[in-house]
Amino acid sequence: MPILTSKDILKRIEAGDISFKPGLDSFQIQGHSVDLRLGYTFLIPKTWKHTPQGRVGMPIVDFDNMTRDMFEVVELEAGQYFELLPQEHVLVSTFETVKVPDDLMAVLYPRSSTNRKGLSLDLTGIVDSGYEGQLILPIRNSTVSNTIRLYPGERICQIIFEELTGKTEMRKSKYHKRDIAEGAQKEKEDEAKLIKSGAITQLKKDFKVA
């Protein structure tokens, strides 16, 4: 699929098809991509919780239990930074809210400078056509002994836009127009129930597309 150049992206922004809020600055525009900046919200997976029985370890990450209460939410203020500990894994928000029109899709990639710091961003994901909202970045400190300091506003990843051969049926992401601290929610219960019971064949039969 054709990838939009910076000239194409700017034209689509001017037309209102693609939007970034707040608007882009000149540092973010690349030849055929846009650099996105790190936001202020960090979600740190909890390892334990207090219950009537006492201090207990948090449950394993399962198919359908990625809920809000599994994370400690850190909201930074202007001028603050976040230190990512060795081997620590967190979810972070983008600074920008992104709007993708229904004739395009987008793909996220880490910046090379991000990788050189020892950060791993698992960003081989797709931003669906029609999506509007902040983006969630899973980020990990891959080093064994170095603490990596992250500053809200630094350029952390890049987004490219690809044209679709036709318009798609709109399916709203669970993060669509939502704050990321509220977006960690259960997957569809019908899918989760079948998968956890091992009934994959039944799932394929009940939800057959073609």
PyMOL commands that set and color helices and strands:
alter all, ss='L'
color gray80, all
select helices_A, chain A and resi 6-15+68-70+112-116+180-183+189-196+200-206
alter helices_A, ss='H'
color red, helices_A
select strands_A, chain A and resi 19-21+34-45+48-51+54-57+71-75+82-84+89-94+97-99+104-110+119-121+126-127+132-133+136-141+148-150+155-163
alter strands_A, ss='S'
color yellow, strands_A
deselect
rebuild
show_as cartoon
